[in-house]
Amino acid sequence: MGTVAASGRRVLAAEGPGGLLVLPRGRDVALVSPDGTEDRVIVSLQPGEFIADVTLSPDRTRVAFGFFTARTGDGPGGSDIVIAPVEAGTERTVVVPRDGPGMLLAAPQWSPDGSALVFEAVGLTTTGQAGVTIDWVAADGTGRRTIAQSARYPSFSPDGRVVISTRALPTGDALWEHPANGGMPREIVPEGQFLVLTHPRYSPNGAQIAFAGVADALPPLSPLPSAPAAPASPKLLPAGLWSAAPVSPLALRGVLAHGFPAEPWVISAAGGDPRPLAQMAVDDAAVAWSPDGGWLAVSGASGLFMVNASDGSARRVAEVGSFGSIDWR
């Protein structure tokens, strides 16, 4: 809930989360307030172009994203890492161009001081073999180097000293931590506990890590929180989903059939047993912590949800789906 200040702008109640979220929505990048009252497009691409993951700089003045272009003529598609000012319309800078045809550079995340990015590079190596790496680069595009092999979905710790990422292994995904300046990595979640583990994020105090996960045995689906009244704007999913009543598990299973319905999980940064934060299956789920660490945003095909980090209670604040990494500053 919120109140209206003298300026006419809606202000969140003291107990609500603050900051702004940035979401990838197909060809658009959107900035969304945690209560859903502000939702505006800040980057809009052309047909044949696509936003692959997005991150908001710590000072909230720039966004970085994977800029995907579809196949044209005989050339394959691929993606670059691009930075754009939040308030400058069409201005964009390619800071890391793709290494070659078909290379996918995506999932960027800013360093805590805004001076650098980590991202994933997926494509063929110089020997023609498939490769996946986590790379570091300065925000001006210089100094690119590899931090981890066979890894995806990178994210900095709050002090910038280490980077977490996932590894896809034959028996399931694993979660690892890598020193940003080199050194021995540390396994946090071993393979075998999760079929899918994506978008890991440190809490602002560095004590916990949240991620979207599909456990080896899925629990029964619980209804998602009810949606607010549907606005008149177009949706990425059928309008019939957006009723004021909770979504039924059977209907949800039908919608999620094309992908993995993941839940938000948390684990101590020191390791231990992960625990599900909320039983809410969201297709193509991504997560982000609120700046104060009290909330977790969960975004995916079903919309945007706010989850209380203390008790796991959740509510849906936006209905338009998003696909890829999100951020909250």
N, C-alpha and C positions, 0 to 999 in steps of 0.2 A: 504494500500500500504506500501511497505517497501523498504529499500536500503540495499546494501551489504557492510558490513564493511570490513576492510583490512584483518580480520581473515577469511573472506569467509562466515561468518554467517550472515543470514538475520536479519536486525534490523528494528523494527517497526518505522514508522514515528512518529514524536513527538505527533501528534494529535490522534494516535491510542491507543487502550488499551494495557496495559502491563500485565505481570504475566503469569501464566500457569493454564490451566484447567485440571481437572482430571475427567474422564468419565468411567462409567461401561458399558462394551460392552459384554454382555453374559459371557463368561469364561475369559475375559480379562479386565485389567485396563489400560487405555490409558492416556498419557499426551499429551495435544494439546495446541499449541500456539493460541492466539486469532485471528491471521490472517490465521490460517490453514497451515502455511508452515512447522511446526513441528508437527508430529503426530506419537507417538511411544508407543508400548506396554511395560509396566514395570512389569506387573504381568500376568501370563497366567496359567490357571487352567487346570485340566484334565477333560475328558468326565464324565458327572454325577455331576460335580461341577459348581457353578454359583456365579457370583458377584452380591450381592444384595445391591446396593448403595455404594458410596465411598466418602471419604473426605481426603483432603490433609492437612498435618500439617502446622501450620503457618510458620515454617522455611523451608518448602517444602522438607524435608528429609524423611518423612514417609507418608504412606497412611494407613487409617483404612477402613475396609469394612465388610459388612455382607458376610460370607462365607457359602453358601448354598450347602448341599450335598443331592442328591436325595435318595429316598427310596432304601434300600438294603435288600434283603431277607424279613424277617418279621418286620424289623425296619423301622419306618417312616422317611421321610426326615426332615431336619431342618437346622438352621444356627447359627453360632457363630460370635462373633466380633473378627476380626483378624487385627493385625498391621504388616506391611511389610515395610522394607526400600525401598526407591525409586530406589536406585542403587545396590541392592544386589541380584537380580535375584530371586531364589526360597526360600530365607529365610523368614519365617513367624512365628508369635507368636500369639497363641490364648489367648487373654486377658480376654474375657468373654465367657466361654463355655455355650452352651444351657443348660437350667435348667432341661430339660427332653426330652423324645422322642417327636418329632414334634414341639418343640418350635422354633420360628423364632425370632432371634435377628438381627436387621437391622437398616438402616438409621442413622449410627453414624455421629456425628459432633464434631470436636475438640473445646476445649475451646480456647479463644484468646491467652493464654500463652502456649498452647500445653501440659499442665499438666494433662488434663482430657478429657473425652468424655461423651456426652449424646447419647442415642440410644433408640430405641423402642423395646419392648418385647411383642410378640404376641403369645398367646398359652393358655393352660389350667391352671387354678389356682390350688392350693392344694385341693380345694373343688370340682374340676372337672368342674368348670364354665369357659367359655371363658373370657379371660382377655387381656387388652392392657394397657401397662404402658410406661411412659418415665422414664428411669433410668439414674443415674450419676455414673461414675466409674473413678478412677484414671487411668492414662495411663499405669500403671504397673498392672492393674487388681484388685487393692485393693479398699475397701471402697464403694462397690456398694450400692446404695440406690435409692429409688423411689422418683421422683419429682412430677409426675402427674399420675392420673388414667384416663383410657378411652381416651388416647391421642396418637397422632402419629406425625411423621415428626418433631423432635425437632431441635432447633438451638439456639446457644448462642447469646446474645447481644454483641456488641463490647467490653463492659467493663466486660463481664462474669458474671454479677450479676443476670440476668434473662434469662429464656429460653422460647421461643415461640414454640407452637405446635398447632396441629389441633385436633378437636373433631368431630367425625361422629355422627350426631344426626338424629332423624326421619325426620325432615323437612329440612335437609341440613347440610353442614359442618360449623363449627365455628372456629375462631382463638382466642387463649388465650395466655396470658403471665403469667409465673410462676416464683417467686423468686427462684433462684438456691439453696439457703440455707433454704428454708421453708418460709411460709407466705401466705397471701391471694393472690390468682390469680386475674387477670384482664381480662375481655372480651374485645377484640379489634374489631372483626367482629362477630356479632351475627348469630346464625343459621337462615336459611331462605333466605339469600342473595345469597348463592352459593349452587349449587347441589354438587359440588366437589371443595375442596380447599386443595392444597398439597404444600409441599416443601417451607414453609415460610422462608424468610431470611432477617435479618436486613441489611440495607445499612451500609457501613463502618463507617459512622459518627453517626449511630444510629437514624437518623431522619425519615427514611422510612422503610417500610417492603414490600418486593416483594413476590409474590407467584404465582403459577399456579392455575387458577380457571376456573370453568365452571359456568357461571351465571345461574339464574333460567330461563332466556329467552335468548337463544343464538342469537347474532347478525348474519347477513348474513356473510358467509365466504368470506374473501378476499384472492386473490392469494398469496401464499408464495413468498418470494424473489427468484429470479432466482438462479439456482445452477451454480457453476463453472464447468469446464469440468470434466467429470467423470474419476477418475483414474482407473487403471487396477485391483486394489485389489478387493476381493470379497465384496459384499454388504449384509446387513441384510434385504434389501428391494429390490423389482424388479428393474432391471437396467433401465427399461423404465421410471421410475420416474425422473431420473437424466438427464434431458435435459437442454439446455441453456435457454429455455423459461420458464416463470412462470408456476407453476402447476395450472391447472384449478380447480375451486371449485368443479365441478362434479367429476373429477378424485380424488380429495382429499377426498371427502365424501366417495368414495368407499374404499380407503385405510384405512380411519380412522374408518370404520364401527365396528371394533372389540373392540374399546375402546372409552374413552372420549377425544374428541379434546379440549384441554385447551388453554387458552390465558394467557400471562403475565399481572399481575395486580400489582398496588402499592397502598399503603395507608400510611398515616402519622402514625408514631409509637405512637402518642398520641390518635389515633382513628380518626373517621370521615368517609367520604364516599370513598370507594375504587374507583379507576379509571383504566380502561384498558390502559396499556402502548402501546400496538400495537395489531391491529386486525389480528392475525395470529394464526390459530388453529393448534396445534401440539399434536399429540397423545402421551399419557404418558409423558407429558411435565414436566420438572424440571427446576429450575432457580438458578442462582448464580450471585452475584454482582462482578464487576471488583474491584480490590484493591483500585482504586481511586474513585469508586462510580459513574463513568460516563457512565457505560455500564451495561447491563444485558445479561448474556448468557442464552439462552433457548435451551434445548436439549431434544430430544425425538425420536420417530420413524422416523421422517422426516429429522433428521440430527441435526447439531449444528448451531445456529444462534446468531449473535451479534445484540443487540438492543440498540440504543442510548437512554439513560435515559432522555435526554432533549426533544427530538422531536418524539421518537417512531420509527424512521427509522430503518430498519432491513436489514441484508444481511446474506446469508448462507455461512458458511466458511468450513463446513465439511458435508459430505453426509452420512456417516455411522451412523446408528441409535444407540441410547443408551437408556437404560431402568433403571431408578432409580435415586437416589440423585447424584448431581454433586457438584463440588467445584471449586473455582477460587482463587488463591493466587498469 
